[in-house]
């Protein structure tokens, strides 16, 4: 230990950098554990920034670090890496050692969440309390500002940024739910946001006794970005320096808040800067005004755009990965469980009963965590995903994240009921208040989902499952009624709010309480719903009711498309069953190769009997649930389905709806809908050179290539002779045309909306050996040779017999064609 402490900090860093390229990950972890245990904080301070970057990768994505997102449980390094980085592991011990010494580490502002970065560069106070009192506002155009973070904040920022930083992964590599990163996120959430007990105090201590919380921030800004209107225990416990005799939970609660704020700011920050302003509380806006007044007296001022807005409208490019969405869903599920673990005795029954004033810091944190920390930003995150995600099955991750958030009762300790019924409530109007505070998450995202479903192939079982999942969730008992009641409250006139004006127009995330007395219940509910909608949509928003006539028409249209897709799935399933029943061993021999080559491949999995049965089941249950949600007449639904069935039977043999233009057939919107839902389709066949068709599954790839070269040599050498033979008008010419001319291409019709082809082009006579590469042809030849061997014919005589039979078959076919003509 003494020898170690005498080493220069730069020497330790140089050794670690050298070992990073020569030693294995396991060896490096073992060595780091010893270094963290033996070296003092002063020397560890010199390697901390490099170590964090080497683990999580650089913020610009150039360095991949340990690739935690690709390190799966099957890897040998997985247990040791997780043990090193877990909340009670060696890496966190290093963080606590440095936290006790109050070291600071800088992060360039360019790598902060985009709205925070843009606001700082514009000279505006950041909304998140994590970034208060950290930077000095730069002059306009200066981009070299750094943000000073304490060791715990620095570590969590790099850990959270690891998820969204672009990495140079090879194609096909992506993170899954069994990766080291996903497991560590789950560990951190369970450790710092426990559903049972309190946050464990730091298991490590320095010479002064315990790890201290960060210095207090400005008291008038504490949690201002999250809407705290009046002083609360959160302010006192989280941001103030704890005393020696303070509650241990009060000393450690700041870690829980820091972790959550880092996750929310880094993972859910993708929204416009204009919306970023709307999310700010009145306290932040007041501080912003005071700041601008003070800046106006300075000789050099940052540029401030004129107009009602204080910031330029800004939108960050945003394309989250499926892994990103899955991690956000893990966060949502745990926050619901964390919030629902609030002890019943900590739930105040009226606004005058401040029982939460005597609650522990962690219980107070549970009471406000969803509404004040994630509610609005998660809605914007989901709204962006709904509007920009591709129309494929990967949308399931976004969908399940949304459904997890709107069902907090699923993560309640009361496991006896999974629906928001009276019997599952632990307090009066608990779930009803949640629906009112998140009305847009239910209604607006439901409307966006309907628009996606109208453009989705519902014959696909995965897409049908998503429609079924949404319909099933919204058909839960009392949920539709609670949404309808919340909409009615929003449509209440503004007069009911007049007697509350002295309180100020605050959202529930800005100090408004949803735990009101019975006498003021309706007024509080109206205030709650209106403030939620106006804070996200603005005062002049045009709200579309979920149970209004306009959306009801969209639901009827979706039901019509579901009925069409349901009938199409049934028809395809019946055709597949019939084809399988008619298919025999002899039919495999008798079907022609030209027919087989025209079969489109790639849809076998989607149109398999099992998938089609699932599609039919999902769509049936989705229809039932949608009718239950919107109280649709069963007789009307039956009539609609019967009309769809009759129309589809009448149009099975017709092409999709098209119009003729100069460049050929062009699909109309109706035609696209018919193709998407499998109602009609083009009989697409290959119209190019038959010799250059893609190699089929029933062909030998080596033989196809070899025989193509042989055919090309023969056609190149004897092409002129074959052409002259086919041009003869006598019997030999007709026989040559039977063997050498591609007659199928001459009668190929136009079956696609592509530009018309010149089908009258001259077809040169040529020989094609490709049919010999078919496994069916090879098997027939094998059987012929085996049969000849039984009758004592040698290979040469057997080949002669086969060629003679093929020649006689051609002669007979030529005579037959002449006779029929």
Steps between C-alpha positions, in 0.01 A plus 500: 500500500783738591688416183189546298433841645849620403441443133427799281134509384614530139700178532187311614297635207776409253511143633123463471500631144774255407315209662179586315653380174689196631287345775161335480188661639495259794860578590437874479195476728693304760786750492260797526337350808839486673593855392171645624545322831866598555548846350392825668240732349760751381660250261169344401377847405759510219371180337125539559410688180703263284359195678137607454561566131680170451204315657206678335669635190558857391210741464568539128474126441855455370604284796266209566623429855408158632197475267258434786208499256652202315628313806238228548449256783651223287839674497766390746576861598138578588495404875824681585408818311155518661653437843752780439236755393205405723378756760704339776797415279854629476422772248235655723745483790734713291217746437426531872868546585525792259158636604625533858786721379260720295693467174345640180517368145420690186267399217490710181168674456488365144432152638221602737137427407414716201241730664734561796792565266299736283362693798847547649641615166209744470574636847195354672478325836471122447178339611655198673624572858805287431638772278422799723792713620740288295594696185590861445282623214718545191490776248290436193662247268749361753475121514794406721321514834542205738264384773643403839344187652575314821629141472158335540338731244795453262480121527121492449518740206745275316299192591175651369667642187641156416150397386446774242856569383545363146740207502691340217330163534521257211181423311271262685635594843258665738427503870241274660332468836765255621792736436719627781369853447135400536579296812692789656217745433265264681746468790543877537124559496433236763786620719445877489120490457404208726141384524565355845703655779721803451796584279798313646757741643840504343679179605830688477622784716794731517688642796223752567231239547261503206466606144357848478235627269585766243500865609160665523370674191311825498195450718265687273590265215482167676285271290362805321534325170265236627234733624538523878298802605546505874782378725490130566712237664650417164672836499628467853608138485627469147688820439618612839821377654406231755619542854682236700186406688272505197299203391720268287222483244507880478875485429463248220178612328691740275646200315153375412397839367824546306472158337140559394567849366796374298297218348208728416709784359723276287244247377189718464634834384399481134258787453506852361648786693166678474341210686790512746386849595142385553618238747670758719325599820412862589796512739745421219335753269522766773868422555552521125339846492717618788808365328417682176441824686842468662662416166342807338722725712817331375697662213525168312185298485418164346262522210136458600247450220204731503143389522288315749739205512830533681679224313540397141279212397724196492439135425764237556530212253353202678501136397493285814589136478284215618752444781456863610123459518528174694720668762249786528227242554705345780524846658125557468409165653733548795382856567141376516601228744707752699213751516238237584711374790413817694375402844123548549550708813698750290203575274335824618123506486460875454711802410479625857639179639872526435586152615771480239689771691608232746578239236851380430683658206466181297123479559465866400701423187266212413201729530616738226739299285276420200312829472792735555790320337388292198138573414533775241831397345391140459187616316712702256736206455215261422326752275814533290543123479137451396537754223836390360544128566493273191179310429640163595491254787787674685242759613396243761772634736356854484147367536578298812678798656188707449271227634723456804477868587121525468446196724658593836265258677692210347798589719309549823563283803135394482536206263141387534381725218663617180226744404425850630190390688372620833629190676857562385528852636715563803362853535194688365526597132863392473491368145239754392738779602779336305283484186406866539863606543600303190196544278703571184705186551178302476305690236746670267735203473199274445398717206852487354500123540171476309657688210794258504270198510310624194826487301625167635474153352264340750523161330843478662455331838748732673312811390166342587637425846581867559145606411366232731728611786384862481133402475537261793663762725244770427212255551593442865213564743442868583793628291289630211262661750789673680638634170155621398453672836840670468404631157175637638694677775730655241199635310365669814484883466780708643265662754549216746861606546437863593488451874841331482687773317699617805659157509645547153457289193729214594515151364501204735872492433521864617358474846133422438368223721277224370415397856214743553195494720164375373356852493761616249552173317341604170678835494836338571438235233412765239810695593713186484387396151510847347846579637635170367365556147588869484855443624570266208268624224471871579201713591371507140510124443222329306433192708350198321283290724573129510129428515399776258333447165818568299708234671205263505494515119871410495430203730223379266747527210754297694235239578424481128869443422525241780203317352666508157831372638316234698324376187824511299682295764220245494508482121877455486482239775233306310703516180813380680309212657349403167833518324662284768220244467526483122874477498624144457825328433415447133394863459852599591628311199236617254506877570703692248812696582359813338208496743734456793722786386207740505421440869590799714703397800552676833142497629494140620548597863248783497234294325552175685194334642608559861561872452172547315309329779661737751412795279137392485488455878663837576273688261187331634583600856604850391158547338327392819707735717457800269124446501510485879704822532290711263163332570448402137182327391557128448248484214683778316828316547349178361363686198838665441683168506247341263540791257877462510469128432272548200713780352816297542354190338397715206844656463736207557586468130548872440822699509560779756346834413727684252495782250679505164759770442769561242752287687255215565265394775516697829341386824235719659460545878226237491731263314775547758253424780387186313859378464601585860209302640537214252163561337638501145837449346680493169585163355866590485722275289859520395523681164876515449742253349398152627867401521572783745221430748603476865607152601201318649494286810427190284814558286864418558694827497825352364321320218302811408818704456686221319216422262451871427861524385457188287179638345668833429790329321266286290276796411800715413651233274189353336251786540488577127434140404223467760333821380504383136357165609211665685420721201439201271127447419518121488473234771866537606446873554197436717693235697788745550264769623358252752841438658680831447254789508371664822132489413388596852647850480305583185167458673591663837233761585552824690432416866661792675451878518855545372563669166391284200758266354565429133368148479532483118880505510680228301582188701812329371499124493715359780553193710434504875655237728374654823214246548772237558600686822162434659499246781181359353669439162804348670278264698311393185831429324622304802185289495535441125863388533409278795217341304732445201761341727239250620457387137880478455543817290830682537542879543561562129204298381280654772599851387422409139157367599422819700604727210295292257197524724544877529527531121190287440310710757590813301392342172166393646440845649582668167262268311231562763536878466477476121192280529322734740575803284 
